[in-house]
Amino acid sequence: MQKLIRRIRFYRASRSAGLGRGQVGFTIIETCIAMVIMMVAALAAASLFAYSIQNNNGANDRELAMAVAQHRMEQLRNVSFTDASLAATATAGTTTSATSAGRQYTVVTIITDSNTVNGAATIKTITIQVTPAGSAMGSVSLRTQRSTVVKGPF
C-alpha cells in the first residue's frame, strides 16, 4: 500500500512540474528551428570552401605568372649588355604572349637606359609585367638593373 501511495505522489508531483506522460521528446517547432540553425551553419561552411577554392586558384595563377616573369628575366640577364634585345623600349614596352601549364599570359617588357656616359647607357632597368589571360588577378611584376663593365668617369 505504501508503494502505491508513493507512486501516486510521484505521479502528481511530476504532473504539476509539467512532466506528464504526453510530454516526451521534441515538438515539430523545436525540430524545425534546430534544422534551420544547422542549415545556416552548413551554408556558412560551404561558402568558406568556395572562398578557399577561389583563393587557391588565384595563388596558382600568381605562381605560374611569376615563373613566366622569372624565365623572361633570366633570358634577358643571359645576353650581353650591348645585345639588341636589351635596347631601350618605348614607355609602353614590348608586348608578347607566353603559355605555361596550358594558360596564356601577356608579357610586357620595359627597358629603360640611365646613367649615360659618352652617349652610351651604363645602367639598364628591366621591368617584366606578366598578366594571366582571362583572370581578374591582376599582374605580377619583376624589376632589375643591369650595368655595363665599362668604367664611367669619376
Secondary structure, 3 states (H helix, E strand, C coil): CHHHHHHHHHHHHHHHCCCCCCCCCCCHHHHHHHHHHHHHHHHHHHHHHHHHHHHHHHHHHHHHHHHHHHHHHHHHHCCCCCCHHHCCCCCCCEEEEEEECCEEEEEEEEEEEEEEECCEEEEEEEEEEEEECCCCCCCEEEEEEEECCCCCCC
